[in-house]
């Protein structure tokens, strides 16, 4: 079940990375590809400009939190 949160986070991260490439160009896109933390921060800084980006950032953040919580629950129950 924990893989679901990771999969959703991965999909949302890829979508935000594509938007980063489209809006900022090749060099910042490559930086975002190398360091997804940069993509995550860029996404939160630019949610006012793009309503779709806002939805993807909420999904990405929620998926990270859900994945952490599920992993904690599974590791404590074993």
Secondary structure, DSSP 8 states (H G I E B T S, - for coil): -HHHHHHHHHHHHHHHHHHHHHHH-HHHHHHHHH-HHHHHHHHHHTTTT-HHHHHHHHHHHHHHHHHHHHHHHHHHH-
